[in-house]
Amino acid sequence: MRAVLNAILYLQKTGCQWRLLPHDFPHWRTVYGWYARWRDDGTLRRLHADLVKQVRQRVGKQAQPTVGIIDSQTVKTSASGGASGYDAGKKTVGRKRFIVVDTLGLIWALAVTPADEAEQDGACLVIHETHEQATSLKTIYADSAYNRKGL
């Protein structure tokens, strides 16, 4: 199982394709099978949450943050990997990543949408997820693009 986890971490770090996984790891179908199982049953989310809390405690902070920061980034993509849209502000066809991090820069929530998603709508997605993960969160800092009543 350690070799499977190492292979998943290798894929995440390098961005290589499943079928190009080096041969010193288990076969790519085996690795993908375990990845899909852990993704679907929430194991990867729980593992991430536990590791983030451990890192925070190791540097002397509470396990859960009280302050978060939200922002988005538009990235160019093709439609072959999923839904994409046109971000008129960035003049980019692709997807938009919405992320909430704590003051250490550790990710608490993330959502990927078509690039034409409004900041306020994407923010609702990640703020809802952040609230489920970090119940002690009191403040989220954002730039003026997120300025809307009810957010």
Stockholm file with secondary structure:
# STOCKHOLM 1.0

chainA/1-151         MRAVLNAILYLQKTGCQWRLLPHDFPHWRTVYGWYARWRDDGTLRRLHADLVKQVRQRVGKQAQPTVGIIDSQTVKTSASGGASGYDAGKKTVGRKRFIVVDTLGLIWALAVTPADEAEQDGACLVIHETHEQATSLKTIYADSAYNRKGL
#=GR chainA/1-151 SS CHHHHHHHHHHHHHCCCGGGCCTTSSCHHHHHHHHHHHHHHTHHHHHHHHHHHHHHHHTTCCSSCSEEEEEEEEEECCGGGSCCEEETTTTEEEEEEEEEECTTCCEEEEEEEETTCCHHHHHHHHHHHHHHHCTTCCEEECCGGGCCTTC
#=GC SS_cons         CHHHHHHHHHHHHHCCCGGGCCTTSSCHHHHHHHHHHHHHHTHHHHHHHHHHHHHHHHTTCCSSCSEEEEEEEEEECCGGGSCCEEETTTTEEEEEEEEEECTTCCEEEEEEEETTCCHHHHHHHHHHHHHHHCTTCCEEECCGGGCCTTC
//
